């Protein structure tokens, strides 16, 4: 169970997380009128800020593009029904990770514990002051991670765990899976080939190359209170199903900058680094994979975390720049 939770946590944190049990008031409702106006202004300037389902066409080639969430929500059922025929009739489905990569990741956690855990040198209680460690240990316990285990986690990995609010933990632990896994299951049942857009080690390379102090900064900005995290997840869900992907991403930026005890400029730097690593770099690295897949297949489905679709460096803009015509899915 714990190994499965680790796998899902890793995959969840690289898209737009969602959780059916995160209900209640929305973070968007807590924003002042001025903040809401600024959010709309920034969002309006983001290319492809709206829309989670798209069709790309170029000559005789067709790509169905799906912005996914990685943890289950019942509203995903009708969403999958909209695209099921496209999945079942595809020549190839491209995903961030296929079942093969997920199995490989679970095995790596067993055989290479130093990927996620501190196996030598100072542990987190020794790297942090007592008050900060107490906050982190409490936040970890609320998510079902004992303090002694959290103490030995690599700071970048623990920061991903803490970015998931306690209300989402149960879905994660029980393996209730999101739209990407619905697509995988449909493709597998229909015998449609699946291919990963990147190596499973990409996730580790993104963070383990960062200095420890930068990893700790990332850890600190994810110490948002559980109440704010839950409000943020409610807003994420509302925004996702309203197809307001850009607003969702920008609300995350605002929330990070408001973490108590963290300098706003530090939070902005961490967010910018995460955006570059998690979205921009990976999007550009995926394009040659997509190009090769198009050369070999006429009818593709691409299913990736919804945040990968938006922006000047988003998948949609990169495809547009490559000569594809994009239309919202009917």
PyMOL commands that set and color helices and strands:
alter all, ss='L'
color gray80, all
select helices_A, chain A and resi 2-12+27-30+33-44+76-88+99-111+113-115+124-127+130-142+147-150+155-162+166-174+179-190+202-208+212-221+226-241+245-257+264-296+306-308+315-321
alter helices_A, ss='H'
color red, helices_A
select strands_A, chain A and resi 53-58+61-68+92-95+194-196+299-305+325-328
alter strands_A, ss='S'
color yellow, strands_A
deselect
rebuild
show_as cartoon
